[in-house]
Amino acid sequence: MDGCSPIAALAHARELLRQLGALDAMHRITTHGRAISDLGVHPRLGHMLRVATTRGFGATACLVAALLEERDILHHAPREREPDLRLRVDLVVSLSRDVTKCHDQSARVAIAAWLVASDQPDDAHLVFVSP
């Protein structure tokens, strides 16, 4: 999108929102669009969260959204990066069992999202008070 005119950028944004079901054909916000807007995340992530929740995968979607929004929780040299998101999901779920082993702030954000979305909100506050 670099170098695009504002008109082209607006058209692109409207098309994305239409594809996500956030706008109708007349560019009016839909019920789904209002719901994803209320989440306060990028429309793609909001769409993923809403759809996943209706299909019973809300906790996993919250975790994925947190992982995508924060910096990478795995620290590798640029050429050694493993792009597999499942690896990160498994790591966060594993760390959520013993949060004291986690010293990375981005991972702690993902763990908190996972705990809250997994109906364990009482444990989520421990993520930020543990050493």
C-alpha positions in Angstrom: 0.0 0.0 0.0 3.0 2.3 0.2 2.7 5.1 -2.4 -1.0 4.6 -2.9 -3.3 7.5 -3.1 -5.7 8.1 -0.2 -8.6 7.3 -2.5 -7.0 3.9 -3.4 -6.2 3.2 0.3 -9.8 3.9 1.3 -11.1 1.7 -1.5 -8.8 -1.1 -0.3 -9.9 -0.7 3.3 -13.6 -0.7 2.3 -13.1 -3.9 0.3 -11.3 -5.6 3.2 -14.2 -4.7 5.5 -16.7 -5.9 3.0 -14.9 -9.2 2.6 -14.9 -9.6 6.4 -18.6 -8.9 6.6 -18.1 -5.7 8.5 -19.6 -3.5 5.7 -22.5 -4.2 3.4 -22.5 -3.5 -0.3 -23.6 0.1 0.4 -20.6 0.6 2.7 -22.8 0.6 5.8 -21.5 -1.0 9.0 -23.1 -4.4 9.7 -24.0 -6.0 13.1 -20.8 -8.1 12.7 -18.8 -4.9 11.8 -20.1 -3.2 15.0 -19.2 -6.3 17.1 -15.7 -6.5 15.7 -15.2 -2.7 16.1 -16.1 -3.1 19.8 -13.2 -5.4 20.3 -10.6 -2.7 19.7 -8.3 -4.8 17.5 -7.5 -4.8 13.8 -10.6 -5.8 11.8 -9.0 -9.1 10.7 -8.3 -10.1 14.3 -11.7 -9.0 15.4 -13.3 -11.1 12.6 -11.2 -14.1 13.6 -12.2 -13.7 17.3 -15.9 -13.3 16.6 -16.1 -16.3 14.1 -13.9 -18.5 16.3 -16.0 -17.8 19.3 -19.2 -18.8 17.6 -17.5 -22.1 16.5 -16.2 -22.9 20.0 -12.6 -21.8 19.5 -12.7 -18.4 21.3 -9.9 -19.2 23.7 -7.5 -20.3 21.0 -8.4 -17.3 18.9 -7.7 -14.9 21.9 -4.3 -16.6 22.3 -3.5 -16.3 18.6 -4.6 -12.6 18.5 -2.4 -11.9 21.5 0.6 -13.6 19.9 0.1 -11.7 16.6 -0.3 -8.3 18.4 2.8 -8.6 20.6 6.4 -9.0 19.5 7.5 -12.6 18.9 7.9 -14.6 22.1 10.6 -16.7 20.6 14.0 -15.1 20.4 16.0 -16.2 17.4 18.5 -14.8 15.0 16.5 -13.4 11.9 17.7 -16.3 9.7 16.7 -18.9 12.3 13.1 -17.8 12.8 10.5 -20.5 12.7 7.2 -18.9 11.5 5.0 -21.7 12.9 2.4 -20.1 15.1 1.4 -23.5 16.5 4.9 -23.7 18.2 4.1 -20.4 20.0 0.6 -21.5 21.0 1.9 -24.8 22.5 4.6 -22.8 24.3 2.1 -20.4 25.9 -0.2 -23.2 26.9 2.7 -25.0 28.5 4.0 -21.9 30.3 0.5 -21.1 31.6 0.8 -24.2 33.8 3.8 -22.6 35.6 3.9 -18.9 34.9 7.0 -18.5 37.1 9.1 -20.0 34.3 8.1 -17.2 32.0 10.2 -14.0 32.0 9.1 -12.6 28.6 6.5 -9.8 28.9 5.0 -10.6 25.5 4.6 -14.2 26.5 2.9 -13.1 29.7 0.4 -11.0 27.7 -0.4 -14.1 25.6 -0.7 -16.3 28.7 -3.1 -13.8 30.4 -5.2 -13.8 27.2 -5.3 -17.5 27.2 -6.2 -17.8 30.9 -9.0 -15.2 30.6 -10.4 -16.8 27.4 -10.2 -20.3 28.9 -12.5 -19.2 31.8 -9.6 -19.0 34.2 -9.7 -15.3 34.9 -8.8 -15.7 38.6 -5.4 -17.1 37.5 -4.7 -14.3 34.9 -3.7 -11.7 37.5 -0.9 -14.1 38.7 0.8 -13.8 35.3 1.9 -10.2 36.1 2.7 -10.6 39.8 4.8 -13.7 39.5 8.6 -13.2 39.3 
